[in-house]
Amino acid sequence: MHISSKQLKSDIIIIGAGIIGLSIAYHILEADPQLSVTILEKEKILGLGSTGKGTGSIRYQFSSPLLRRLSLLSRDFFRNFESAFDTPIWYLEKGGLMLAAHEGLWNQLQVTSEQAEAEGIPMKLLKQEELRENFPYLRRDRFLGGTYCPWDAYADPYAVLAGLYSAVRRKGATVHFGREATKIIIDGDRIKGIETKQGTMWSPIIVNAAGPYAAQFAAMAGITLPVQPFRRQVYVCTNPRGVPPVTPLIMDLASGFYLHQEVSAKVVLLGGTDKYTWPGLEDAVDKSRAEDFFLAAIDTIPSAIDIKWLRTYTGICEQTPDFLPIIGEAPGLNGLILANGCSGHGFMHAPAIGCIVADLILNGGTERIDLNLFHPDRFAK
Ligand SMILES: Cc1cc2nc3c(=O)[nH]c(=O)nc-3n(C[C@H](O)[C@H](O)[C@H](O)COP(=O)(O)OP(=O)(O)OC[C@H]3O[C@@H](n4cnc5c(N)ncnc54)[C@H](O)[C@@H]3O)c2cc1C
């Protein structure tokens, strides 16, 4: 299908209809409904990127103040989503528990909890005895302590994506599926447009929201983006014995293992132990990693020894070297806006990133956060 002449020009073209691209489109059109926004998505249907694979955790417990700030900026969006968009997303504040298995992590949690509380985020320190009393299904001798935040929550990523998709369509955005951006058209130091197999589209502003493909896309403009894709495996299992039907998100910070209960409480999603893998876009399940994973699971929750392993699926996460996103205009190239490298937190931070990028495009900057800290140049410096 070729592009009609009416579709040839847009004020803004966004590459990628994942949660980041749709959130940016939504916030731009919310601020200025007159703008023409076009989204190009290479897949034929919604949700085939990272967003559709995510486990839906929303959390505030980060050692980085910047990541906590992004969570805070996103909070109201999730809390008000169902009434604002008339779409169920199964949002549930079921809390989150971070566990420290050694002294270094315990010290870090104490510092983080103090900082978070000062910012208004409830993050309670739990000593070993309190953990034993409140979470008797955890391995008794493994953890020195932990922190609990009642704000940590769950929402269904695909439901949020679908709700946002309908909202941006209602606001007038054009979304093209099955349309891959194959070349960036540049004139001197300015962005001019995008080539696709179906034709060329023109715009002075192009947003890179290509998720795990962000570096590939930026390379079309000769830009090296330090964003690498990593495979993440999710093990879908039955609820471990003794773990109540509504349990907070549990993370063992040492092994990376996490337990995340589905809203149905019948199955749990477990994962997080594949931090140290090679970068790449390969998404086949790697069964050789299962043993390490189940050992880590039993190390955190001993009753995991007899859970039923229902299936495994994979998704690709886009990661930067410092685990902070890259947000800003590409150095030396006017009009190419980067919103990349959410490093495993893109779902929970998409509302904030959407607002910030809309501010940047419409006002040249934002007062919500210091954008220098997310600048694409920070690694070179
Ligand atoms: C297993 C797993 C669990 C996760 N759990 C969580 C979690 O609990 N909480 C959380 O906050 N985050 C989580 N994440 C991370 C989160 O899912 C991502 O950070 C987020 O979805 C990134 O959104 P995105 O829009 O940037 O990427 P995507 O959703 O991948 O969207 C990018 C889109 O761009 C399209 N695209 C790429 N190149 C082109 C091109 N050239 N032309 C046109 N289209 C293109 C792709 O097809 C894709 O649809 C998880 C990720 C994984 C894999």
PDBQT file of the ligand as one rigid body, heavy atoms in Angstrom, charges set to zero:
ROOT
HETATM    1  C1  LIG A 401      10.371  -9.711  29.943  1.00  0.00    +0.000 C 
HETATM    2  C2  LIG A 401      10.273  -8.246  30.182  1.00  0.00    +0.000 A 
HETATM    3  C3  LIG A 401       9.717  -7.772  31.370  1.00  0.00    +0.000 A 
HETATM    4  C4  LIG A 401       9.612  -6.407  31.598  1.00  0.00    +0.000 A 
HETATM    5  N1  LIG A 401       8.990  -5.990  32.743  1.00  0.00    +0.000 NA
HETATM    6  C5  LIG A 401       8.837  -4.659  32.946  1.00  0.00    +0.000 A 
HETATM    7  C6  LIG A 401       8.156  -4.197  34.093  1.00  0.00    +0.000 A 
HETATM    8  O1  LIG A 401       7.687  -4.989  34.909  1.00  0.00    +0.000 OA
HETATM    9  N2  LIG A 401       8.017  -2.852  34.263  1.00  0.00    +0.000 N 
HETATM   10  C7  LIG A 401       8.533  -1.948  33.371  1.00  0.00    +0.000 A 
HETATM   11  O2  LIG A 401       8.406  -0.750  33.589  1.00  0.00    +0.000 OA
HETATM   12  N3  LIG A 401       9.178  -2.358  32.280  1.00  0.00    +0.000 NA
HETATM   13  C8  LIG A 401       9.342  -3.686  32.036  1.00  0.00    +0.000 A 
HETATM   14  N4  LIG A 401      10.006  -4.113  30.933  1.00  0.00    +0.000 N 
HETATM   15  C9  LIG A 401      10.605  -3.127  30.040  1.00  0.00    +0.000 C 
HETATM   16  C10 LIG A 401       9.553  -2.502  29.159  1.00  0.00    +0.000 C 
HETATM   17  O3  LIG A 401       8.735  -3.509  28.597  1.00  0.00    +0.000 OA
HETATM   18  C11 LIG A 401      10.250  -1.664  28.065  1.00  0.00    +0.000 C 
HETATM   19  O4  LIG A 401      11.185  -0.783  28.669  1.00  0.00    +0.000 OA
HETATM   20  C12 LIG A 401       9.234  -0.844  27.287  1.00  0.00    +0.000 C 
HETATM   21  O5  LIG A 401       8.184  -1.663  26.815  1.00  0.00    +0.000 OA
HETATM   22  C13 LIG A 401       9.910  -0.139  26.128  1.00  0.00    +0.000 C 
HETATM   23  O6  LIG A 401       8.905   0.468  25.356  1.00  0.00    +0.000 OA
HETATM   24  P1  LIG A 401       9.245   0.990  23.923  1.00  0.00    +0.000 P 
HETATM   25  O7  LIG A 401       8.020   1.650  23.405  1.00  0.00    +0.000 OA
HETATM   26  O8  LIG A 401      10.509   1.791  23.967  1.00  0.00    +0.000 OA
HETATM   27  O9  LIG A 401       9.615  -0.329  23.093  1.00  0.00    +0.000 OA
HETATM   28  P2  LIG A 401       8.669  -1.335  22.279  1.00  0.00    +0.000 P 
HETATM   29  O10 LIG A 401       7.466  -1.705  23.016  1.00  0.00    +0.000 OA
HETATM   30  O11 LIG A 401       9.574  -2.441  21.822  1.00  0.00    +0.000 OA
HETATM   31  O12 LIG A 401       8.221  -0.473  21.046  1.00  0.00    +0.000 OA
HETATM   32  C14 LIG A 401       9.122  -0.095  20.018  1.00  0.00    +0.000 C 
HETATM   33  C15 LIG A 401       8.424  -0.312  18.708  1.00  0.00    +0.000 C 
HETATM   34  O13 LIG A 401       9.228   0.216  17.659  1.00  0.00    +0.000 OA
HETATM   35  C16 LIG A 401       9.029  -0.583  16.515  1.00  0.00    +0.000 C 
HETATM   36  N5  LIG A 401      10.138  -0.326  15.594  1.00  0.00    +0.000 N 
HETATM   37  C17 LIG A 401      11.447  -0.582  15.792  1.00  0.00    +0.000 A 
HETATM   38  N6  LIG A 401      12.174  -0.186  14.715  1.00  0.00    +0.000 NA
HETATM   39  C18 LIG A 401      11.295   0.347  13.827  1.00  0.00    +0.000 A 
HETATM   40  C19 LIG A 401      11.435   0.940  12.539  1.00  0.00    +0.000 A 
HETATM   41  N7  LIG A 401      12.635   1.050  11.925  1.00  0.00    +0.000 N 
HETATM   42  N8  LIG A 401      10.328   1.374  11.902  1.00  0.00    +0.000 NA
HETATM   43  C20 LIG A 401       9.086   1.277  12.490  1.00  0.00    +0.000 A 
HETATM   44  N9  LIG A 401       8.902   0.704  13.710  1.00  0.00    +0.000 NA
HETATM   45  C21 LIG A 401       9.994   0.263  14.382  1.00  0.00    +0.000 A 
HETATM   46  C22 LIG A 401       9.022  -1.985  17.094  1.00  0.00    +0.000 C 
HETATM   47  O14 LIG A 401       8.401  -2.898  16.219  1.00  0.00    +0.000 OA
HETATM   48  C23 LIG A 401       8.253  -1.797  18.393  1.00  0.00    +0.000 C 
HETATM   49  O15 LIG A 401       6.871  -2.095  18.262  1.00  0.00    +0.000 OA
HETATM   50  C24 LIG A 401      10.111  -5.473  30.645  1.00  0.00    +0.000 A 
HETATM   51  C25 LIG A 401      10.671  -5.936  29.467  1.00  0.00    +0.000 A 
HETATM   52  C26 LIG A 401      10.744  -7.307  29.212  1.00  0.00    +0.000 A 
HETATM   53  C27 LIG A 401      11.329  -7.771  27.915  1.00  0.00    +0.000 C 
ENDROOT
TORSDOF 0
